[in-house]
Amino acid sequence: MSYPVETDLPALTVVIPVYNGENFLRETLESVLAQSYPAVEIILVNDGSTDRTLLVANEFGDRIRVLDRENAGVSASRNAGISAASTDWVALMDHDDLWEKEHLANLARAIARTPEADVCYSGGRELIPDPVTGVFHPGEVMPFPSEAELPRMLMERCAFIPSATAVRRSAVLAAGGFDSRYVNLQDWELWLRLFFRGAKFIHTPEPTLLYRVHPASRTHKALQTLKHSVAVVEEHVLPHLSAFERATRGRCIISRLEGEAAILLRQNGSPAALALMLRSIVRHPFHEPRRYKIAAHMLLRGYPKDAQTTS
């Protein structure tokens, strides 16, 4: 099926940072090239890959513009791609995610309806691996917030992810881009900086992003993610709260992050899970009562039998 090209929509550049992404990159690029509203350019930033990433990218010829750089991390790669873009609107994409055909068209239509916007994010759906075959298939719709819910949600967690997002290039560059100090949660940190600079966020709810879930990565990175989540809260959330709010809401936010990390650690068989869950309860005892049940289960039954012993 072919789609008419709409000429009254903003031009978009797609930026894809990649490090050793040969396994999923071809499928990702094919989904970007199959958009009903095509990007003006697609910039792939190769972050010093040592696998076949460049060979895969070069299969697409001049349809993909490749920036080949020494390894500097995903934030530096995204910033390089955004800086090199020829349009003021840049759609972000991770090398292992997919888009439905109408993804860019939906973002562009939303931006055209609200020309004062600085950030536009779509809805998304998880891509879940089959436990037997390993084949990925669409799963649950991701709980991205509406525009009305976003201010509250941004203060508590990363509300949406880069592959769902188009950003105004000039606004991101004026804010300093993604912060390379953060190994992960760079997106949440940037969304908060943009939000407190007065950027306007808009949402198109159709789940046109397909976000690939890697369960092992989620559990193995639980402590690292917690560390950076708390750093984001301390640097960008707590300063905007009153002293009373820091003692109540601020403690609750960090307690929730600790509880979520403890659950992931338990799934991975880490003995650190119980101590972290108890820390979460002590920090703020009155939210999410299920934490008490989970902590009791850890004490009485230990960890999943098939879990790994590393965290």
Secondary structure as UniProt FT lines:
FT   TURN            7..8
FT   STRAND          12..18
FT   TURN            22..24
FT   HELIX           25..33
FT   STRAND          41..47
FT   HELIX           53..58
FT   TURN            59..60
FT   HELIX           61..63
FT   STRAND          65..69
FT   HELIX           74..84
FT   STRAND          89..92
FT   TURN            95..96
FT   STRAND          98..99
FT   TURN            101..102
FT   HELIX           103..113
FT   TURN            115..116
FT   STRAND          119..129
FT   TURN            131..133
FT   STRAND          136..141
FT   TURN            147..149
FT   HELIX           150..154
FT   TURN            155..156
FT   HELIX           162..164
FT   STRAND          165..168
FT   HELIX           169..175
FT   TURN            180..181
FT   HELIX           186..196
FT   TURN            197..198
FT   STRAND          201..212
FT   HELIX           215..220
FT   HELIX           222..232
FT   HELIX           233..237
FT   HELIX           238..240
FT   HELIX           243..245
FT   HELIX           246..250
FT   HELIX           251..267
FT   TURN            268..269
FT   HELIX           272..283
FT   TURN            285..286
FT   HELIX           290..301
FT   TURN            305..306
//
